[in-house]
Structure formats: C-alpha cells, structure tokens
Amino acid sequence: MATGVDERPVRIVDAPLAPPAENLGLLSVFKRRYLLKLLVQREISGRYSNSILGVFWSYINPLTQFCVYWLFMGKIMGMSDAKGMENYPIHLFAGLVIVHFFTETFGAGTRSLMGNKGLLKKMAMPKEMFPVASMLVSLYHLVPATIILLVVCLFSGWTPSWETVPAFLLALGIVMALGTALALVFSLANVFFRDFGSAVNILTNYIRFGVPMMYPFTLIEGALGDKSWIYLLNPIADAVLLFQQAFWVGATPDPEVSAATLPDDLWLWGLGALGVSLALLVIAQLIFSKHENKIPERLT
C-alpha cells in the first residue's frame, strides 16, 4: 500500500561550493566557440534574410566596386598614367579590400553591444563575444572580396612570390588585432555615450585618405622626404602596403620596379605594427574588463 512518502535515498554531496566561472575576457570567448559560432551565423543570416541572391551579394558588391574603379579611375581618368603606376585599379582595389575589412570591424564592433542588448540582459556570457563576433563576420565578408581580387590579378598575369602569403597573413593579423581592440573600447564607450557610434562613422571616412590606396607611397616620400617614417606609424597604412605587396606587385609588368615603390623596410614596419596592435588589444581588454560590470545598467 502506497504511503505517499518518497522513500528514494537522498544523496548528500560533501563538497565546497564552486564559484561561478570566471570571465577571462577574450580567452572565455574562444572557450565558448559554439556560442560564438551561433552569434556569427545569426548575424550573417540576418543580413541576408528575405534576399533572393542571399550570400551572393558578398561577391557582387566587391566585383561591382572593382568594375567602377577600373572603368572610372583606371580608364576614364587615366590615373595609371597620371601617377606613373601600372595596374592602378588593382593597386586601389587591394587597398580597398583590407581597409573595408578594418572599417567594417570597427564600425560594427562599436555598435555590437547596443545592437545585442536583448541578449546581454537575458544570457550570461562574456560581453567581449559581441565585438569579436563582429570581427569574424567582417572576416567572412573579406573572403569573397579577396577571391575577386585574386581572379582579377590572375587575369592581369599575376606572378606570386614567396612574399605573397606572409604579406597577406601579416596584413590580416594587423587589422584583426587592431580592429578588435578598437571595437572593444568603442563598443564600451558607446554604451555610456551614444555619440561614439556617430564619431566612428566620421573617423572611418578619413581612413581611406590616410593610407596609400588612392595614391602611391612614393607620393608620401616626395612630400615628407626623410620624415616619411611618420606616415608608417599608422598600422592600417602598413597593412595596405603589405596587401599591395601580396597582390598588386605581382600583377604589374615589372614586379621589381613596382616593389621598389614600397618602403624598403616594409617587413619591419609590418611586424612592428602587428606588435603594437596586439599590445593595444591587451590594453583594450583590460579597459573593457574594468568597466564591463557597469554595462547592464546602461543598456536602456
């Protein structure tokens, strides 16, 4: 006869209470790779939802940009002849690809916390995950643009060298580290003061003119002379030059002459820019960690 009393044994665990998992910043983000992957997929699918062509737009947009630059800048305006440069459209497009990667990472990363405040209020997760996810989404869109650039270079008689892959990876590393560092700091600042979101849009308008994309580096050397090294203190300028080393140089009729228009110690500047970008990433993480506990109360 049932007595209504639960006679199952009660298990008593004699163990100390474990504290909640410590947030280790960026390390915690990559420890939760599955959640990070879901965020990236959510952002990508949301961008192309209700679209007929979907992800193919990521190929159409860079291809259209290249055609515009090739037609108007290279042919109609004759920029190659005016600047004494071979394959000027590829020179320009190579810079545009890496600059767009940076500006998209910086801009989307700055808006990432405010754009996901619903998730931040409901789920316990490292808040750094959102700027990092924005960077990875930008990296995803870099792939089709790079493929278009590679195809155009091949049609131009591109001859890769041993410097191609290292220059490409070094440029990529600089932009990933610097873009994520700035995204961390500005996303935090944008939570406290919404003006930072608008300020980033203005700042990115000037980036294209602060790198040797629409003009050659020799123009800077002619203007600054021995002080042209000041220009190379900009890590994005170094990344653009490395990207041009990887793609543009081999697509010109005389790669040795084209390579001579780049800085002689470009590799040293590139490695230095990577080191500075990684140091800024560490500093950005420390700043973010110090103030992240105040984020939930500001997300209104």
Backbone bond lengths (Angstrom), bond angles and torsions (degrees), N, CA, C in turn:
res aa  C-N    CA-C-N  psi(-1)  N-CA   C-N-CA  omega(-1)  CA-C   N-CA-C  phi
1 M - - - 1.477 - - 1.525 109.37 -
2 A 1.311 114.46 133.07 1.471 118.75 -176.69 1.517 110.64 -75.21
3 T 1.259 116.96 131.63 1.469 121.89 179.60 1.525 113.05 -96.01
4 G 1.363 116.92 -10.63 1.465 120.05 -179.32 1.510 113.47 81.56
5 V 1.323 115.94 5.70 1.462 119.51 -179.40 1.529 108.81 -102.81
6 D 1.318 115.66 130.47 1.457 120.69 178.51 1.519 108.70 -75.51
7 E 1.349 115.91 111.07 1.462 120.16 -176.67 1.526 113.21 -97.32
8 R 1.353 115.70 11.34 1.458 117.66 178.69 1.531 109.89 -67.48
9 P 1.338 116.64 142.64 1.480 118.66 -178.50 1.524 111.25 -65.68
10 V 1.293 114.55 143.48 1.464 120.93 178.23 1.521 108.65 -95.35
11 R 1.314 115.01 125.53 1.463 119.83 -178.17 1.519 109.33 -95.16
12 I 1.321 114.40 122.15 1.467 119.77 179.21 1.527 108.39 -105.81
13 V 1.312 115.38 122.88 1.465 121.13 -179.48 1.515 108.48 -96.45
14 D 1.309 115.37 114.98 1.461 120.46 179.56 1.531 108.12 -94.04
15 A 1.319 116.29 83.02 1.467 121.10 -178.20 1.512 108.24 -149.18
16 P 1.316 117.03 147.19 1.474 120.02 179.19 1.518 110.78 -66.05
17 L 1.338 114.95 148.84 1.457 119.36 176.30 1.526 109.62 -67.17
18 A 1.319 115.63 132.16 1.465 119.84 179.52 1.517 109.50 -86.58
19 P 1.327 117.86 136.48 1.460 119.83 177.70 1.519 110.31 -69.30
20 P 1.318 118.22 158.90 1.461 120.16 177.37 1.514 110.59 -60.08
21 A 1.318 114.54 152.47 1.471 119.39 -178.36 1.520 110.65 -56.75
22 E 1.303 116.13 130.24 1.449 121.78 -178.08 1.524 110.02 -74.80
23 N 1.321 115.02 137.60 1.459 120.18 177.90 1.530 108.48 -81.64
24 L 1.304 115.90 113.90 1.461 121.09 -179.09 1.518 111.58 -100.39
25 G 1.328 115.74 25.80 1.458 119.88 176.31 1.512 112.50 67.54
26 L 1.312 115.89 -129.13 1.462 121.25 -177.48 1.524 111.88 -62.95
27 L 1.335 116.94 -29.60 1.464 119.31 177.14 1.528 110.52 -64.89
28 S 1.327 116.33 -38.68 1.462 119.72 177.66 1.517 111.59 -66.06
29 V 1.319 115.91 -33.15 1.469 119.96 179.00 1.516 110.60 -61.48
30 F 1.300 116.33 -48.23 1.463 119.33 -176.43 1.526 112.82 -79.89
31 K 1.342 116.99 -14.52 1.464 118.99 170.31 1.522 111.20 -72.59
32 R 1.332 115.70 -23.65 1.463 121.13 177.67 1.531 109.14 -107.17
33 R 1.293 114.90 54.57 1.468 120.33 -175.50 1.520 112.26 -61.00
34 Y 1.325 116.62 -32.69 1.466 119.33 -178.76 1.529 110.20 -63.76
35 L 1.334 116.38 -44.73 1.453 120.38 178.71 1.523 110.92 -66.14
36 L 1.323 116.58 -39.10 1.461 120.79 177.25 1.527 110.98 -61.81
37 K 1.335 115.61 -41.18 1.466 120.41 178.12 1.524 110.88 -62.41
38 L 1.331 117.17 -40.49 1.464 120.92 178.93 1.526 111.14 -64.08
39 L 1.322 116.91 -39.64 1.462 120.25 178.75 1.523 111.41 -64.23
40 V 1.340 116.10 -42.93 1.465 120.53 179.45 1.525 110.00 -64.20
41 Q 1.333 116.66 -45.90 1.464 120.17 179.28 1.531 111.22 -62.64
42 R 1.328 115.99 -38.13 1.468 120.22 178.83 1.525 110.60 -63.26
43 E 1.318 117.14 -42.60 1.462 120.81 -179.40 1.527 111.30 -66.78
44 I 1.317 116.49 -42.52 1.461 120.10 -178.54 1.522 111.01 -67.86
45 S 1.331 116.51 -45.58 1.467 119.49 -179.69 1.526 111.11 -66.20
46 G 1.326 117.21 -35.20 1.457 120.35 178.24 1.517 112.42 -66.90
47 R 1.328 115.94 -34.09 1.463 119.51 -179.42 1.520 111.81 -69.08
48 Y 1.325 117.52 -32.39 1.460 120.21 -175.81 1.525 112.99 -109.18
49 S 1.342 117.11 14.29 1.462 119.17 178.21 1.530 110.11 -68.08
50 N 1.338 116.09 149.67 1.471 122.79 -178.91 1.524 112.44 56.85
51 S 1.330 116.07 29.65 1.465 121.44 178.37 1.523 108.97 -115.31
52 I 1.339 116.34 135.47 1.458 120.66 -178.81 1.531 110.70 -69.79
53 L 1.328 116.44 -46.84 1.467 120.40 -177.51 1.521 112.40 -84.04
54 G 1.317 117.23 -20.74 1.458 120.51 176.14 1.514 113.37 58.58
55 V 1.332 115.05 -128.01 1.459 120.54 -174.44 1.523 112.73 -66.44
56 F 1.325 118.06 -15.97 1.466 120.08 178.46 1.525 111.84 -63.77
57 W 1.336 116.94 -19.92 1.457 118.98 175.79 1.530 111.65 -62.45
58 S 1.322 117.19 -27.59 1.463 119.71 178.73 1.521 111.81 -69.32
59 Y 1.342 117.16 -16.83 1.462 121.21 173.55 1.522 111.08 -94.92
60 I 1.327 115.89 -35.97 1.460 119.86 -177.41 1.526 111.25 -67.52
61 N 1.330 117.35 -42.20 1.464 120.67 -177.20 1.530 112.92 -60.64
62 P 1.343 120.22 -52.23 1.475 118.48 178.96 1.520 113.09 -66.12
63 L 1.344 117.54 -33.33 1.456 119.95 178.15 1.528 110.39 -65.46
64 T 1.331 116.41 -40.67 1.467 120.28 177.37 1.522 111.16 -63.76
65 Q 1.330 116.18 -42.78 1.464 119.94 178.70 1.515 111.57 -60.30
66 F 1.338 115.68 -42.75 1.457 118.20 179.89 1.522 111.00 -63.57
67 C 1.330 117.01 -42.99 1.467 120.05 -179.29 1.519 111.18 -61.68
68 V 1.336 117.12 -38.80 1.460 120.89 178.75 1.518 110.62 -63.87
69 Y 1.330 116.15 -47.68 1.465 119.25 -179.70 1.527 111.47 -65.87
70 W 1.325 116.17 -39.71 1.467 119.66 -179.72 1.524 110.95 -63.71
71 L 1.335 116.59 -41.97 1.462 120.23 -176.84 1.529 112.04 -74.44
72 F 1.326 116.63 -51.52 1.461 119.79 -171.90 1.527 112.91 -84.11
73 M 1.338 116.48 -45.51 1.458 119.25 -177.21 1.517 112.31 -79.98
74 G 1.335 116.00 -40.96 1.464 119.28 -175.75 1.507 113.92 -84.00
75 K 1.350 117.29 -42.00 1.461 120.59 -173.94 1.523 112.61 -96.59
76 I 1.327 117.24 -59.02 1.466 120.72 -174.62 1.524 111.85 -67.21
77 M 1.339 116.93 -48.54 1.460 120.15 -177.91 1.524 112.84 -85.68
78 G 1.342 116.86 -12.84 1.462 120.32 176.86 1.509 114.01 58.79
79 M 1.325 116.94 42.20 1.463 120.69 -177.00 1.525 112.21 -64.20
80 S 1.327 117.25 -29.26 1.466 118.91 179.91 1.516 110.95 -62.23
81 D 1.325 115.56 -44.93 1.467 119.18 -179.80 1.518 111.00 -71.70
82 A 1.359 115.73 -38.12 1.457 118.60 -176.92 1.518 111.98 -65.50
83 K 1.297 117.59 -34.67 1.462 121.55 -177.27 1.521 112.82 -102.00
84 G 1.308 116.06 1.32 1.456 118.93 -179.63 1.502 112.80 65.57
85 M 1.338 117.60 36.48 1.455 121.90 -175.90 1.512 110.09 -120.04
86 E 1.295 115.87 140.36 1.456 121.25 174.54 1.526 109.18 -88.57
87 N 1.334 115.58 143.38 1.465 121.55 176.68 1.519 111.82 51.46
88 Y 1.319 114.49 51.61 1.462 120.24 -178.69 1.524 113.02 -57.72
89 P 1.343 120.93 -40.90 1.474 119.49 179.53 1.526 113.22 -57.84
90 I 1.346 117.87 -37.64 1.463 119.61 178.35 1.524 110.25 -70.56
91 H 1.329 116.90 -38.29 1.461 121.53 175.34 1.532 109.83 -56.59
92 L 1.315 115.70 -45.59 1.449 121.71 -179.32 1.526 112.11 -69.87
93 F 1.328 116.02 -45.03 1.462 120.19 -176.19 1.529 111.43 -68.66
94 A 1.328 117.73 -35.94 1.470 120.78 177.10 1.521 110.39 -60.60
95 G 1.339 116.21 -42.11 1.455 119.15 176.79 1.514 112.12 -68.17
96 L 1.329 116.13 -38.59 1.459 120.33 -178.89 1.523 111.93 -63.00
97 V 1.330 117.64 -38.74 1.462 121.72 -178.25 1.530 110.94 -61.54
98 I 1.324 116.94 -49.17 1.461 119.57 -176.21 1.533 111.22 -74.98
99 V 1.345 117.19 -33.21 1.465 120.36 177.50 1.527 110.41 -67.21
100 H 1.329 116.78 -40.26 1.461 119.96 179.12 1.537 110.73 -65.06
101 F 1.308 117.29 -35.56 1.462 121.13 175.72 1.524 110.22 -59.69
102 F 1.328 116.48 -43.96 1.460 120.48 179.94 1.523 111.52 -67.74
103 T 1.333 117.83 -48.80 1.462 120.16 -175.92 1.523 111.62 -65.80
104 E 1.338 117.22 -35.46 1.462 119.58 178.10 1.524 110.33 -69.01
105 T 1.335 117.33 -41.09 1.466 120.73 177.05 1.523 110.91 -62.16
106 F 1.317 116.09 -46.05 1.470 122.16 -178.17 1.528 110.78 -64.53
107 G 1.330 116.59 -48.96 1.454 120.31 -176.36 1.517 113.01 -69.04
108 A 1.341 116.48 -50.94 1.466 119.92 -179.37 1.525 111.18 -65.87
109 G 1.336 116.82 -37.03 1.460 120.13 178.59 1.519 112.20 -64.57
110 T 1.329 116.56 -37.78 1.464 120.40 178.34 1.522 111.40 -62.87
111 R 1.321 117.52 -36.70 1.477 121.90 -178.54 1.533 113.18 -88.05
112 S 1.330 117.27 -3.01 1.467 120.29 -168.79 1.529 113.60 -65.61
113 L 1.319 118.93 -40.79 1.467 120.54 -178.11 1.529 110.88 -69.00
114 M 1.308 116.79 -46.04 1.454 119.90 178.95 1.523 111.21 -66.20
115 G 1.312 117.21 -35.13 1.455 121.06 -179.15 1.517 113.45 -72.15
116 N 1.336 116.46 -17.90 1.465 120.62 -178.86 1.522 111.34 -121.55
117 K 1.320 117.22 30.19 1.465 119.56 -176.54 1.527 111.76 -65.03
118 G 1.333 117.13 -26.22 1.466 119.09 176.47 1.514 112.06 -63.22
119 L 1.330 116.58 -44.09 1.463 120.93 177.82 1.519 111.42 -68.11
120 L 1.323 116.41 -38.99 1.460 120.19 -178.64 1.523 111.63 -63.31
121 K 1.323 117.11 -32.73 1.465 120.78 -179.85 1.529 112.57 -77.74
122 K 1.342 115.91 -26.76 1.458 119.97 -173.66 1.522 113.69 -97.23
123 M 1.344 117.24 -30.81 1.460 120.56 -172.25 1.519 111.02 -120.24
124 A 1.326 114.54 142.62 1.466 120.42 174.97 1.528 108.25 -89.98
125 M 1.294 115.57 111.81 1.462 121.16 -179.37 1.521 108.86 -154.10
126 P 1.330 117.17 158.78 1.468 118.72 176.40 1.527 110.10 -60.85
127 K 1.305 116.66 125.92 1.464 120.29 -176.88 1.525 111.91 -69.74
128 E 1.337 116.53 -19.69 1.465 119.83 176.70 1.532 111.96 -66.11
129 M 1.337 115.32 -15.42 1.459 119.86 -175.96 1.526 112.17 -61.65
130 F 1.323 117.67 -31.27 1.456 120.12 -174.79 1.530 112.54 -74.82
131 P 1.340 120.57 -45.96 1.463 118.77 172.61 1.532 113.26 -61.88
132 V 1.338 116.52 -37.07 1.467 119.26 178.29 1.524 110.43 -66.02
133 A 1.332 117.63 -41.51 1.464 120.62 177.67 1.522 110.88 -61.49
134 S 1.334 117.22 -37.90 1.468 120.46 177.45 1.526 111.08 -62.66
135 M 1.330 116.49 -39.98 1.459 120.06 177.60 1.528 111.25 -64.02
136 L 1.328 116.92 -40.79 1.460 120.33 -179.17 1.533 111.63 -69.70
137 V 1.321 117.41 -33.78 1.465 120.35 174.40 1.528 110.06 -64.58
138 S 1.330 116.62 -41.95 1.468 120.50 176.76 1.524 110.71 -63.50
139 L 1.337 116.61 -38.02 1.456 120.99 177.41 1.527 110.76 -64.34
140 Y 1.327 116.07 -37.80 1.465 121.18 176.71 1.527 110.63 -60.35
141 H 1.326 117.26 -40.68 1.465 120.65 179.93 1.528 112.39 -78.16
142 L 1.331 117.00 -15.78 1.461 119.55 175.11 1.527 111.52 -69.35
143 V 1.334 116.70 -29.78 1.468 120.60 -175.28 1.532 112.53 -59.65
144 P 1.353 119.79 -53.44 1.469 117.97 179.90 1.515 113.57 -63.11
145 A 1.333 117.84 -36.02 1.461 120.19 177.84 1.525 110.93 -63.59
146 T 1.328 116.70 -39.71 1.465 120.69 178.43 1.531 110.77 -68.22
147 I 1.319 116.86 -37.00 1.470 120.16 177.40 1.520 110.40 -63.07
148 I 1.348 117.00 -43.83 1.472 120.91 177.29 1.531 109.96 -60.47
149 L 1.323 116.49 -44.69 1.468 120.83 179.02 1.522 111.13 -61.25
150 L 1.325 116.56 -42.51 1.461 121.22 -179.79 1.525 111.36 -64.12
151 V 1.328 116.79 -43.02 1.473 120.66 179.65 1.523 110.53 -63.44
152 V 1.325 117.02 -43.43 1.461 120.86 179.42 1.524 110.39 -63.46
153 C 1.334 116.18 -40.75 1.469 119.72 177.97 1.532 111.17 -62.25
154 L 1.326 116.54 -40.62 1.463 120.29 179.39 1.528 111.22 -63.51
155 F 1.324 116.96 -40.24 1.460 120.57 177.03 1.529 111.86 -67.84
156 S 1.333 116.93 -20.95 1.464 121.36 178.82 1.522 112.54 -90.83
157 G 1.342 116.34 6.23 1.461 119.62 -179.70 1.508 113.24 82.45
158 W 1.308 116.33 34.69 1.462 121.99 -176.72 1.519 111.34 -61.43
159 T 1.323 115.27 134.04 1.462 121.79 176.97 1.527 108.44 -120.62
160 P 1.328 118.48 100.92 1.470 119.44 -179.61 1.520 111.29 -68.37
161 S 1.320 115.20 154.79 1.460 121.93 178.61 1.520 108.98 -125.89
162 W 1.317 116.60 179.84 1.455 120.11 179.71 1.526 111.22 -64.85
163 E 1.347 117.04 -19.24 1.464 120.57 -178.49 1.519 113.06 -83.01
164 T 1.322 117.65 -12.10 1.462 120.92 -171.94 1.523 112.68 -59.90
165 V 1.315 117.11 -58.13 1.472 120.73 -176.57 1.532 112.02 -66.49
166 P 1.351 119.65 -47.77 1.468 118.27 178.37 1.529 113.13 -59.61
167 A 1.337 117.47 -39.40 1.465 120.21 179.48 1.525 110.41 -65.46
168 F 1.319 116.36 -41.54 1.469 121.21 178.62 1.527 110.55 -61.96
169 L 1.330 118.08 -48.08 1.461 121.86 -177.96 1.525 111.90 -67.22
170 L 1.325 116.68 -37.70 1.458 119.85 -179.95 1.526 110.45 -66.98
171 A 1.336 117.05 -43.02 1.469 120.52 176.97 1.520 110.45 -61.48
172 L 1.321 116.19 -41.24 1.459 121.47 -179.88 1.533 110.70 -63.81
173 G 1.334 116.28 -43.39 1.453 120.42 -179.87 1.521 112.46 -63.16
174 I 1.332 116.52 -40.25 1.472 120.72 179.01 1.524 110.57 -60.18
175 V 1.333 116.07 -49.15 1.463 120.20 -175.13 1.532 111.05 -70.42
176 M 1.330 117.77 -38.73 1.460 120.15 178.55 1.529 110.90 -61.79
177 A 1.329 116.95 -46.16 1.463 120.56 -177.81 1.524 111.35 -69.53
178 L 1.335 117.27 -47.79 1.463 120.22 -177.44 1.530 111.12 -69.17
179 G 1.337 116.82 -42.12 1.457 119.51 179.37 1.519 112.16 -62.33
180 T 1.338 117.31 -41.81 1.465 120.54 178.71 1.519 111.39 -67.71
181 A 1.334 117.21 -38.61 1.464 120.90 178.58 1.529 110.97 -61.25
182 L 1.320 116.57 -47.95 1.462 120.10 179.97 1.523 111.14 -67.93
183 A 1.337 116.89 -35.88 1.457 120.32 178.57 1.525 111.01 -64.03
184 L 1.325 117.76 -39.57 1.465 121.13 177.98 1.528 111.16 -61.16
185 V 1.326 116.03 -49.63 1.467 120.27 -176.20 1.523 111.01 -68.08
186 F 1.331 116.94 -46.06 1.463 119.89 -174.96 1.531 111.90 -75.21
187 S 1.331 118.29 -30.46 1.467 119.10 175.32 1.522 110.13 -65.46
188 L 1.331 116.32 -38.51 1.456 120.98 176.13 1.526 110.48 -65.22
189 A 1.332 116.40 -47.01 1.464 120.40 -179.78 1.523 111.11 -63.88
190 N 1.334 117.10 -34.11 1.465 120.90 -178.84 1.524 112.07 -68.49
191 V 1.321 117.64 -24.36 1.461 121.28 175.98 1.523 110.56 -69.09
192 F 1.336 116.59 -38.06 1.457 121.15 -178.24 1.528 112.38 -84.59
193 F 1.340 115.84 -37.09 1.462 121.14 -178.86 1.527 108.74 -136.19
194 R 1.323 116.45 111.37 1.460 121.10 -175.07 1.525 112.36 -65.56
195 D 1.337 117.52 -14.23 1.468 120.46 -179.43 1.524 112.12 -61.36
196 F 1.346 117.16 -26.11 1.459 119.57 -176.12 1.522 111.85 -65.02
197 G 1.322 117.92 -31.47 1.456 120.29 177.69 1.511 111.67 -62.58
198 S 1.333 116.57 -40.75 1.467 120.73 177.83 1.525 111.08 -73.68
199 A 1.328 116.78 -35.40 1.470 120.00 -179.45 1.523 111.52 -64.10
200 V 1.335 116.71 -36.11 1.463 120.57 179.32 1.526 110.39 -63.48
201 N 1.330 117.30 -40.49 1.460 120.47 178.61 1.521 111.55 -60.58
202 I 1.324 116.77 -37.07 1.469 120.50 178.55 1.521 110.57 -71.87
203 L 1.334 116.56 -42.51 1.461 120.33 -179.37 1.522 112.03 -60.75
204 T 1.321 116.36 -41.76 1.471 119.58 -177.20 1.529 112.00 -67.37
205 N 1.338 117.39 -21.91 1.467 119.45 177.25 1.523 111.68 -66.11
206 Y 1.338 117.15 -26.88 1.459 121.06 -176.63 1.528 112.83 -92.72
207 I 1.330 116.37 -13.13 1.460 119.00 -175.95 1.522 111.15 -63.68
208 R 1.338 117.36 -39.25 1.464 120.93 -177.72 1.522 112.17 -62.00
209 F 1.337 116.64 -25.99 1.459 119.81 -179.77 1.523 112.06 -91.83
210 G 1.321 116.65 -10.29 1.456 120.51 -179.78 1.503 113.95 -97.86
211 V 1.332 116.35 9.29 1.463 121.57 178.00 1.527 108.77 -130.49
212 P 1.337 117.88 155.00 1.480 120.93 -178.35 1.524 112.01 -78.26
213 M 1.332 115.19 67.89 1.461 120.94 -178.51 1.532 110.45 -104.78
214 M 1.312 116.77 -53.01 1.463 121.67 179.71 1.519 112.24 -88.35
215 Y 1.308 116.06 -5.10 1.463 121.03 178.92 1.526 108.01 -144.35
216 P 1.327 118.70 156.66 1.472 120.55 -179.15 1.522 111.75 -80.92
217 F 1.314 115.72 160.88 1.463 120.22 178.27 1.523 111.32 -65.57
218 T 1.326 117.87 -26.64 1.470 120.80 178.66 1.524 111.05 -60.82
219 L 1.323 117.63 -27.13 1.463 120.85 176.97 1.522 110.49 -65.69
220 I 1.325 116.23 -37.63 1.462 121.21 177.76 1.524 110.18 -69.33
221 E 1.324 115.82 -41.78 1.475 119.47 178.04 1.512 110.99 -61.82
222 G 1.330 117.11 -38.58 1.463 120.31 179.07 1.513 112.38 -67.97
223 A 1.347 116.91 -31.64 1.457 120.79 -178.05 1.525 112.47 -84.25
224 L 1.337 116.69 -39.61 1.464 120.38 -175.03 1.526 113.83 -101.04
225 G 1.322 117.21 -19.92 1.464 120.36 -179.86 1.511 112.25 62.60
226 D 1.334 116.52 -126.93 1.460 121.22 -177.71 1.529 113.12 -67.14
227 K 1.326 116.68 -14.43 1.459 120.40 -179.41 1.528 112.43 -94.96
228 S 1.319 117.41 13.16 1.461 120.34 -179.58 1.533 112.05 -65.43
229 W 1.334 117.27 -15.42 1.462 120.26 177.90 1.530 111.52 -64.01
230 I 1.347 116.07 -24.38 1.468 119.35 178.59 1.523 110.00 -62.37
231 Y 1.323 115.85 -37.44 1.467 121.55 179.48 1.531 110.94 -62.52
232 L 1.328 115.95 -34.50 1.462 120.72 -177.14 1.529 113.23 -79.31
233 L 1.322 116.96 -1.56 1.453 120.14 174.05 1.527 111.39 -71.50
234 N 1.320 116.55 -13.17 1.456 122.27 176.69 1.528 109.11 -82.33
235 P 1.330 119.21 111.98 1.476 120.62 -177.83 1.524 113.28 -60.12
236 I 1.343 118.33 -31.87 1.455 120.54 179.80 1.521 110.61 -68.58
237 A 1.327 117.69 -35.45 1.464 120.91 175.45 1.527 110.09 -62.87
238 D 1.325 117.07 -41.32 1.467 120.75 177.59 1.522 110.96 -63.71
239 A 1.347 116.89 -40.18 1.463 120.70 179.40 1.524 111.13 -64.79
240 V 1.324 117.16 -39.47 1.473 121.10 177.96 1.523 110.58 -63.85
241 L 1.311 117.01 -44.77 1.465 120.76 179.39 1.528 111.32 -63.26
242 L 1.312 116.76 -38.38 1.468 120.22 177.61 1.531 110.97 -67.36
243 F 1.315 116.81 -38.07 1.462 120.47 178.01 1.533 110.11 -65.92
244 Q 1.324 116.57 -37.70 1.466 120.36 176.43 1.523 110.85 -69.35
245 Q 1.326 116.66 -34.13 1.457 120.18 174.14 1.523 110.42 -62.18
246 A 1.316 116.81 -38.80 1.458 121.38 -177.17 1.523 112.48 -72.41
247 F 1.336 118.11 -37.33 1.463 120.46 -171.40 1.537 113.32 -116.56
248 W 1.319 116.77 -52.19 1.472 119.55 -171.40 1.521 112.78 -67.68
249 V 1.327 117.39 -43.66 1.465 120.61 -175.06 1.523 111.20 -57.08
250 G 1.322 117.88 -46.92 1.456 121.23 -178.37 1.509 113.94 -72.41
251 A 1.347 117.53 -12.09 1.468 120.86 -179.48 1.519 112.45 -95.30
252 T 1.335 117.74 3.75 1.463 121.40 179.09 1.529 109.75 -99.09
253 P 1.338 117.14 156.80 1.479 119.96 -178.25 1.524 113.57 -58.98
254 D 1.322 117.16 -34.39 1.466 120.82 -179.41 1.529 108.50 -127.54
255 P 1.337 117.88 89.11 1.470 120.56 -176.74 1.523 113.96 -58.20
256 E 1.336 117.84 -33.20 1.460 119.49 -179.07 1.520 111.34 -65.23
257 V 1.329 116.54 -40.61 1.460 120.55 178.51 1.524 109.95 -66.96
258 S 1.330 116.75 -41.89 1.468 120.58 179.75 1.523 111.00 -65.50
259 A 1.340 117.08 -41.18 1.465 120.50 179.26 1.518 111.64 -63.14
260 A 1.344 116.25 -28.91 1.462 120.29 -179.88 1.522 112.11 -68.96
261 T 1.334 117.69 -17.58 1.463 120.27 178.08 1.533 111.84 -80.48
262 L 1.329 117.33 -11.20 1.461 121.75 177.81 1.529 109.08 -90.54
263 P 1.316 118.61 161.64 1.474 120.76 179.20 1.527 111.61 -59.30
264 D 1.320 116.47 142.35 1.465 121.07 -179.19 1.527 111.72 -63.36
265 D 1.315 117.09 -38.50 1.469 121.99 -177.43 1.528 110.96 -104.49
266 L 1.332 115.78 42.14 1.462 120.50 -177.04 1.523 111.95 -60.12
267 W 1.338 117.25 -37.95 1.465 119.75 -177.95 1.522 111.31 -65.72
268 L 1.320 117.57 -38.41 1.457 120.40 177.91 1.530 110.87 -65.62
269 W 1.318 115.01 -42.51 1.459 118.94 177.51 1.524 110.97 -64.12
270 G 1.318 116.34 -39.84 1.459 120.32 179.23 1.520 112.33 -63.86
271 L 1.332 116.88 -45.55 1.460 120.36 178.40 1.530 110.86 -65.19
272 G 1.335 115.71 -38.63 1.457 119.31 176.45 1.522 111.72 -63.60
273 A 1.348 116.39 -40.81 1.466 120.49 178.58 1.525 110.83 -64.32
274 L 1.328 117.17 -38.06 1.456 120.16 177.54 1.526 110.62 -64.73
275 G 1.341 116.35 -43.23 1.460 120.00 178.57 1.523 111.97 -61.86
276 V 1.327 116.79 -43.29 1.466 120.99 178.62 1.530 110.38 -64.61
277 S 1.326 116.71 -41.79 1.467 120.71 -179.23 1.529 111.16 -63.75
278 L 1.336 116.95 -40.81 1.463 120.30 177.71 1.528 111.15 -67.06
279 A 1.341 116.71 -37.88 1.467 119.92 177.16 1.527 110.43 -64.73
280 L 1.323 116.82 -40.98 1.468 120.33 177.18 1.526 111.26 -65.14
281 L 1.326 116.51 -33.13 1.467 120.25 177.76 1.525 110.47 -65.14
282 V 1.324 117.03 -40.88 1.471 120.79 177.41 1.529 110.30 -64.35
283 I 1.330 116.33 -44.51 1.473 120.15 179.41 1.528 110.40 -63.26
284 A 1.336 116.17 -42.11 1.468 120.38 179.24 1.523 110.79 -61.87
285 Q 1.327 116.92 -39.64 1.465 120.73 178.51 1.527 110.73 -63.58
286 L 1.325 117.15 -41.18 1.465 120.64 179.18 1.524 111.12 -64.42
287 I 1.325 116.93 -42.21 1.469 120.84 178.48 1.529 110.09 -64.32
288 F 1.313 115.89 -43.94 1.463 121.06 -179.20 1.527 110.86 -62.77
289 S 1.330 116.35 -45.51 1.466 120.79 -178.98 1.528 112.04 -63.05
290 K 1.318 116.43 -33.39 1.463 120.90 -178.11 1.521 112.04 -68.34
291 H 1.337 117.42 -31.91 1.459 120.51 -172.78 1.530 114.08 -114.89
292 E 1.328 117.87 0.16 1.464 118.62 -173.62 1.528 113.42 -66.43
293 N 1.332 118.62 -25.14 1.459 120.55 179.55 1.540 112.17 -66.68
294 K 1.308 116.87 -19.69 1.470 121.15 179.20 1.520 112.79 -87.21
295 I 1.355 116.81 -7.08 1.455 120.20 -175.59 1.522 112.99 -64.20
296 P 1.360 120.37 -47.86 1.474 120.20 -175.87 1.525 113.56 -56.43
297 E 1.340 117.36 -39.94 1.469 119.33 -177.33 1.530 111.97 -72.74
298 R 1.326 117.22 -16.49 1.469 121.17 179.21 1.520 112.54 -94.56
299 L 1.305 117.39 -11.39 1.472 120.80 -178.38 1.523 109.39 -82.60
300 T 1.298 115.38 83.05 1.468 120.11 -179.76 1.520 110.33 -119.78
